[in-house]
């Protein structure tokens, strides 16, 4: 017994010494490798490696099939048809349950002895199909609640609920915004901050730049500012039209998608274009883009770098998640990564609010050129061009 504890003490002293010498990553790699070896060793004892199955025969010998493949993947829609008749699994894990409809989710409950429901109520909810069928009780209403919402409200303290606090994806400066804004500082970032430029803000010039759920000025400003040499870059936005427009100006290798389609995905660098401007955006559209679930998903898709491209003070009146995000980036990002009006047009003078850098041009407009300000601007620009030639 004494020899056993002396051996354990030696290991403990060894690990303390390695941690003291900042060799945490070596210890983590060692633990990961040993854990994988142990898992494979245990699996080799119970899995019959010589069994062969096909799509047509595996259901006929399902008990041996499940021994050979102890973990299987399926959608909730197809799990019943994927199993042999009457087969019951030990566990079913339903992932992304906040986006799972109740009806297909419930179907999978009859296929296992135990159910583990995994999801995040702080992220985007499911988009339900419309139905006129009335729910028997409140939390069975599949048009209002996801499977996760239904489970939480129906069972409450009757089943164990665990918050997965450790966060391994995002740079600490990125996830810390979500942590403060949405999770009440309950998350524990497991990534390291070595002073990298991980957050960036691009604010377009004042004016009415939004057209049919697109904003070319945001894309032009992004192109002017540029991006890193990282190959894994995602451009996300609330609107399909902006996704399509971005395809005309950004490199083909960029991953482009709406935020709803990007939930569950990630990129080394993520660029979030909000599209809306201050002038013509309705309160309904601002509330849609400034939805806390949408903003939480958008920010937390980035691994190493997050860039917000947005209009000047568009979400200030709303003063919710996006206003908080702008304040957060301005506070924590270096000044060199905050870009104000990187692209300015002479025709921004048509708006009551315009960039101060255009004041000199505005003072040179000649009222005698035309009654219309647009023609006054054009005349002034042409004169400047002719002087240079």
C-alpha positions as CSV (number, residue, x, y, z in Angstrom):
1,X,0.0,0.0,0.0
2,X,2.8,2.4,0.9
3,X,4.5,1.7,-2.4
4,X,1.3,2.5,-4.3
5,X,1.0,5.9,-2.6
6,X,4.6,6.7,-3.1
7,X,4.2,6.0,-6.8
8,X,1.1,8.3,-7.0
9,X,3.0,11.0,-5.1
10,X,5.8,10.8,-7.7
11,X,3.3,11.2,-10.5
12,X,1.7,14.2,-8.7
13,X,5.0,15.9,-8.2
14,X,5.9,15.3,-11.8
15,X,2.7,16.9,-13.1
16,X,3.0,19.8,-10.7
17,X,6.5,20.4,-12.0
18,X,5.4,20.3,-15.6
19,X,2.5,22.7,-14.9
20,X,4.8,25.1,-13.2
21,X,7.1,25.0,-16.2
22,X,4.1,25.9,-18.5
23,X,3.9,22.5,-20.1
24,X,0.1,22.2,-19.8
25,X,-0.3,21.4,-23.5
26,X,2.1,18.4,-23.2
27,X,0.1,17.1,-20.3
28,X,-3.1,17.6,-22.2
29,X,-1.8,15.7,-25.3
30,X,-0.5,12.9,-23.1
31,X,-3.9,12.6,-21.4
32,X,-5.7,12.7,-24.7
33,X,-3.5,10.0,-26.3
34,X,-3.8,7.7,-23.3
35,X,-7.6,8.1,-23.1
36,X,-7.9,7.2,-26.8
37,X,-5.7,4.1,-26.3
38,X,-7.8,3.0,-23.3
39,X,-11.0,3.5,-25.3
40,X,-9.7,1.5,-28.2
41,X,-8.5,-1.2,-25.9
42,X,-11.9,-1.5,-24.2
43,X,-13.7,-1.5,-27.6
44,X,-11.5,-4.3,-29.0
45,X,-12.6,-6.6,-26.1
46,X,-16.3,-6.3,-27.0
47,X,-16.6,-5.6,-30.7
48,X,-16.6,-8.5,-33.1
49,X,-14.4,-7.2,-35.9
50,X,-15.0,-10.1,-38.3
51,X,-18.8,-9.6,-38.8
52,X,-19.9,-8.2,-42.2
53,X,-23.1,-6.4,-42.9
54,X,-24.9,-4.8,-45.8
55,X,-27.7,-2.3,-46.1
56,X,-30.1,-5.2,-46.9
57,X,-28.9,-7.6,-44.2
58,X,-28.0,-5.6,-41.1
59,X,-31.5,-5.5,-39.7
60,X,-31.7,-9.3,-39.8
61,X,-28.8,-9.6,-37.3
62,X,-29.2,-6.3,-35.5
63,X,-27.9,-7.5,-32.1
64,X,-24.5,-8.3,-33.6
65,X,-24.7,-5.3,-35.9
66,X,-25.0,-3.0,-32.9
67,X,-22.1,-4.7,-31.2
68,X,-20.0,-4.1,-34.2
69,X,-21.1,-0.5,-34.5
70,X,-22.0,0.5,-31.0
71,X,-22.5,4.2,-32.0
72,X,-24.8,4.9,-35.0
73,X,-25.8,8.3,-36.5
74,X,-29.3,9.2,-37.7
75,X,-31.8,12.0,-37.9
76,X,-34.8,12.0,-35.6
77,X,-36.9,11.6,-38.7
78,X,-35.3,8.3,-39.8
79,X,-34.2,6.7,-36.6
80,X,-37.3,4.4,-36.4
81,X,-36.8,3.1,-39.9
82,X,-33.0,2.7,-39.3
83,X,-33.5,0.2,-36.5
84,X,-34.7,-3.4,-36.7
85,X,-38.3,-3.9,-35.7
86,X,-38.6,-3.8,-31.9
87,X,-35.0,-2.8,-31.3
88,X,-34.3,-0.7,-28.3
89,X,-31.0,1.2,-27.9
90,X,-29.4,1.9,-24.5
91,X,-29.1,5.7,-25.2
92,X,-30.2,8.2,-27.8
93,X,-28.4,11.6,-27.8
94,X,-30.4,14.3,-29.5
95,X,-28.1,17.1,-30.5
96,X,-29.0,20.7,-31.5
97,X,-32.3,20.1,-29.7
98,X,-33.2,23.8,-29.8
99,X,-33.7,23.4,-33.5
100,X,-35.5,20.1,-33.2
101,X,-39.3,19.9,-33.9
102,X,-41.3,18.2,-31.2
103,X,-43.0,15.6,-33.4
104,X,-40.0,13.9,-35.0
105,X,-38.1,14.3,-31.7
106,X,-40.9,12.5,-29.8
107,X,-40.8,9.6,-32.3
108,X,-37.2,8.9,-31.3
109,X,-38.1,8.6,-27.6
110,X,-39.6,5.2,-28.1
111,X,-36.3,3.8,-29.5
112,X,-34.2,3.9,-26.3
113,X,-34.1,3.2,-22.6
114,X,-32.4,6.6,-21.9
115,X,-32.5,9.9,-23.6
116,X,-29.9,12.7,-23.5
117,X,-31.2,16.0,-25.0
118,X,-28.4,18.4,-25.9
119,X,-29.1,22.0,-27.0
120,X,-28.8,25.7,-26.2
121,X,-31.8,27.8,-25.5
122,X,-29.7,30.9,-26.1
123,X,-29.1,30.0,-29.7
124,X,-31.5,30.1,-32.7
125,X,-34.8,28.2,-32.2
126,X,-36.4,25.9,-34.7
127,X,-38.5,27.2,-37.6
128,X,-41.8,25.3,-37.2
129,X,-44.2,24.2,-39.9
130,X,-47.6,25.9,-39.6
131,X,-50.4,23.7,-38.4
132,X,-54.0,24.1,-37.3
133,X,-53.8,21.2,-35.0
134,X,-54.3,22.3,-31.4
135,X,-51.8,21.1,-28.9
136,X,-53.2,19.1,-26.0
137,X,-51.3,21.1,-23.4
138,X,-49.2,24.3,-23.6
139,X,-45.6,22.9,-23.9
140,X,-46.6,20.3,-26.6
141,X,-47.3,23.2,-29.0
142,X,-44.8,22.5,-31.8
143,X,-45.4,25.9,-33.5
144,X,-44.1,27.7,-30.4
145,X,-41.6,25.3,-28.7
146,X,-38.7,23.2,-29.7
147,X,-38.0,19.8,-28.3
148,X,-35.5,21.3,-25.9
149,X,-38.0,24.0,-24.7
150,X,-40.7,21.4,-24.2
151,X,-38.4,19.1,-22.2
152,X,-37.1,21.9,-20.0
153,X,-40.6,23.2,-19.2
154,X,-42.3,19.9,-18.8
155,X,-39.8,18.2,-16.6
156,X,-38.0,21.1,-14.9
157,X,-36.4,19.8,-11.7
158,X,-37.6,16.2,-12.3
159,X,-34.6,15.4,-14.6
160,X,-31.0,16.4,-14.2
161,X,-30.0,19.5,-16.2
162,X,-26.3,20.2,-16.7
163,X,-24.7,23.3,-18.2
164,X,-21.7,22.5,-20.3
165,X,-19.5,25.4,-19.0
166,X,-16.2,24.6,-20.7
167,X,-15.9,26.4,-24.0
168,X,-13.2,25.1,-26.4
169,X,-14.0,26.9,-29.8
170,X,-13.5,30.6,-29.7
171,X,-10.7,32.9,-28.8
172,X,-11.3,34.2,-25.2
173,X,-12.0,37.8,-26.4
174,X,-14.7,36.5,-28.8
175,X,-16.6,34.1,-26.5
176,X,-16.3,36.5,-23.6
177,X,-18.8,38.8,-25.2
178,X,-21.4,36.0,-25.4
179,X,-20.4,35.0,-21.9
180,X,-21.2,38.4,-20.5
181,X,-24.2,39.2,-22.7
182,X,-26.1,35.9,-22.8
183,X,-24.7,33.4,-20.3
184,X,-24.3,35.5,-17.1
185,X,-20.6,34.7,-17.1
186,X,-21.2,31.0,-16.5
187,X,-18.9,29.8,-19.3
188,X,-15.3,28.9,-18.8
189,X,-13.1,29.7,-21.9
190,X,-10.6,26.9,-22.3
191,X,-8.7,28.7,-25.1
192,X,-5.7,31.0,-24.7
193,X,-5.3,34.7,-25.3
194,X,-1.8,35.5,-26.5
195,X,-2.6,39.0,-27.6
196,X,-3.9,38.2,-31.0
197,X,-6.1,40.6,-33.0
198,X,-9.3,38.6,-32.5
199,X,-12.0,41.2,-32.8
200,X,-12.6,43.9,-35.5
201,X,-15.2,46.5,-36.2
202,X,-16.0,48.1,-39.6
203,X,-18.5,51.0,-39.5
204,X,-19.8,52.2,-42.8
205,X,-20.4,55.9,-43.6
206,X,-23.7,57.5,-42.7
207,X,-26.5,57.3,-45.3
208,X,-29.1,55.1,-46.8
209,X,-27.2,52.1,-48.2
210,X,-29.7,49.3,-47.8
211,X,-31.5,48.1,-50.9
212,X,-33.9,45.1,-50.8
213,X,-32.1,43.4,-47.9
214,X,-28.6,44.1,-49.4
215,X,-26.0,46.6,-48.5
216,X,-23.2,47.0,-51.1
217,X,-21.5,49.7,-49.0
218,X,-20.8,47.1,-46.2
219,X,-19.3,44.7,-48.7
220,X,-17.2,47.5,-50.3
221,X,-16.0,48.6,-46.9
222,X,-15.0,45.1,-46.1
223,X,-13.1,44.8,-49.4
224,X,-11.3,48.1,-48.6
225,X,-10.3,46.9,-45.1
226,X,-9.4,43.4,-46.3
227,X,-9.1,40.2,-44.3
228,X,-6.4,37.8,-43.1
229,X,-4.6,35.2,-45.1
230,X,-6.6,32.5,-43.3
231,X,-8.2,30.0,-45.8
232,X,-11.1,29.2,-43.6
233,X,-13.2,32.4,-43.7
234,X,-17.0,32.6,-43.3
235,X,-19.2,35.5,-44.4
236,X,-22.5,35.4,-42.6
237,X,-25.5,37.7,-42.6
238,X,-29.2,37.6,-41.7
239,X,-30.4,37.9,-45.4
240,X,-30.1,35.6,-48.4
241,X,-29.9,38.6,-50.8
242,X,-26.8,39.9,-49.0
243,X,-25.3,36.4,-49.2
244,X,-25.9,36.4,-53.0
245,X,-24.5,39.9,-53.4
246,X,-21.3,39.0,-51.5
247,X,-20.7,36.2,-54.0
248,X,-20.1,38.9,-56.7
249,X,-17.4,40.7,-54.7
250,X,-15.7,38.2,-52.2
251,X,-13.4,35.4,-53.1
252,X,-15.0,32.1,-54.1
253,X,-13.3,30.2,-51.3
254,X,-15.3,32.2,-48.7
255,X,-18.0,30.2,-47.0
256,X,-21.2,32.4,-47.4
257,X,-24.5,31.7,-45.7
258,X,-27.2,33.1,-43.6
259,X,-26.7,32.9,-39.8
260,X,-29.7,30.5,-39.5
261,X,-27.9,28.1,-41.9
262,X,-24.6,28.5,-40.1
263,X,-25.7,27.4,-36.7
264,X,-23.7,24.4,-35.6
265,X,-20.8,25.3,-38.0
266,X,-17.6,27.3,-37.5
267,X,-14.8,29.0,-39.3
268,X,-11.3,30.2,-38.3
269,X,-12.4,33.8,-39.2
270,X,-16.0,35.0,-39.4
271,X,-17.4,38.2,-40.9
272,X,-20.9,39.3,-39.8
273,X,-22.6,41.8,-42.1
274,X,-25.8,43.3,-40.5
275,X,-27.1,44.9,-43.7
276,X,-29.5,47.4,-42.2
277,X,-29.0,51.2,-42.2
278,X,-30.3,53.9,-39.9
279,X,-32.7,55.6,-42.2
280,X,-35.1,53.2,-43.8
281,X,-34.9,50.1,-41.6
282,X,-38.2,49.3,-39.9
283,X,-38.3,48.4,-36.2
284,X,-39.4,44.9,-37.3
285,X,-36.3,44.4,-39.4
286,X,-34.0,45.8,-36.7
287,X,-35.6,43.5,-34.1
288,X,-35.0,40.6,-36.5
289,X,-31.3,41.3,-37.0
290,X,-30.8,42.3,-33.3
291,X,-32.4,39.2,-32.0
292,X,-30.1,37.9,-29.1
293,X,-30.3,34.3,-30.3
294,X,-29.1,35.4,-33.8
295,X,-26.3,37.6,-32.5
296,X,-25.1,34.9,-30.1
297,X,-24.9,32.3,-32.9
298,X,-23.1,34.8,-35.3
299,X,-20.4,35.8,-32.8
300,X,-19.8,32.3,-31.5
301,X,-19.1,30.8,-35.0
302,X,-15.6,32.4,-35.1
303,X,-12.6,30.5,-33.8
304,X,-9.7,33.0,-34.1
305,X,-11.2,36.2,-35.4
306,X,-14.6,37.9,-35.6
307,X,-15.3,41.0,-37.7
308,X,-18.5,43.0,-37.4
309,X,-19.5,45.1,-40.4
310,X,-22.4,47.4,-39.6
311,X,-23.9,50.9,-40.2
312,X,-23.3,54.0,-38.1
313,X,-25.5,54.0,-35.0
314,X,-28.1,51.7,-36.7
315,X,-28.8,49.8,-33.5
316,X,-28.2,52.5,-31.0
317,X,-31.9,53.2,-30.4
318,X,-32.7,49.5,-29.9
319,X,-29.8,49.4,-27.4
320,X,-29.7,45.6,-27.3
321,X,-27.3,42.9,-28.3
322,X,-25.7,44.6,-31.3
323,X,-25.3,48.0,-29.6
324,X,-23.6,46.0,-26.8
325,X,-21.4,44.2,-29.3
326,X,-20.2,47.5,-30.9
327,X,-19.4,48.9,-27.5
328,X,-17.6,45.7,-26.5
329,X,-15.4,45.7,-29.7
330,X,-14.6,49.4,-29.3
331,X,-13.5,48.8,-25.8
332,X,-11.4,45.7,-26.2
333,X,-10.0,46.0,-29.8
334,X,-7.0,48.0,-30.7
335,X,-7.7,51.3,-32.4
336,X,-6.1,50.0,-35.6
337,X,-8.8,47.4,-35.9
338,X,-11.7,49.8,-35.7
339,X,-12.5,51.3,-39.1
340,X,-14.8,54.2,-39.5
341,X,-16.2,55.0,-43.0
342,X,-13.5,53.2,-45.0
343,X,-15.5,53.9,-48.2
344,X,-17.1,57.3,-48.9
345,X,-19.0,58.5,-51.9
346,X,-19.5,62.1,-53.0
347,X,-23.2,61.2,-53.3
348,X,-23.4,60.5,-49.5
349,X,-23.9,64.3,-49.4
350,X,-27.5,63.6,-50.5
351,X,-28.3,62.4,-47.0
352,X,-28.9,64.7,-44.2
353,X,-26.3,62.9,-42.2
354,X,-23.0,62.4,-44.0
355,X,-19.4,61.8,-43.2
356,X,-17.5,64.9,-41.9
357,X,-14.7,64.3,-44.4
358,X,-17.2,65.4,-47.1
359,X,-17.8,68.8,-45.6
360,X,-15.1,70.4,-47.8
361,X,-16.8,69.1,-50.9
362,X,-20.2,70.2,-49.6
363,X,-18.9,73.8,-49.2
364,X,-17.9,73.8,-52.8
365,X,-21.3,72.9,-54.3
366,X,-22.6,75.7,-56.6
367,X,-26.3,76.3,-56.3
368,X,-26.2,77.9,-59.8
369,X,-25.3,74.5,-61.3
370,X,-28.7,73.0,-60.8
371,X,-31.8,73.0,-58.6
372,X,-31.0,69.3,-57.7
373,X,-28.3,68.5,-55.3
374,X,-27.3,65.3,-57.1
375,X,-26.5,67.4,-60.2
376,X,-24.6,70.0,-58.1
377,X,-22.4,67.1,-56.8
378,X,-21.9,65.7,-60.3
379,X,-20.9,69.1,-61.6
380,X,-18.4,69.6,-58.8
381,X,-16.9,66.1,-59.3
382,X,-16.6,66.7,-63.1
383,X,-14.8,70.1,-62.5
384,X,-12.3,68.3,-60.2
385,X,-11.7,65.6,-62.9
386,X,-11.2,68.2,-65.7
387,X,-8.7,70.2,-63.5
388,X,-6.6,67.0,-63.1
389,X,-6.6,66.4,-66.9
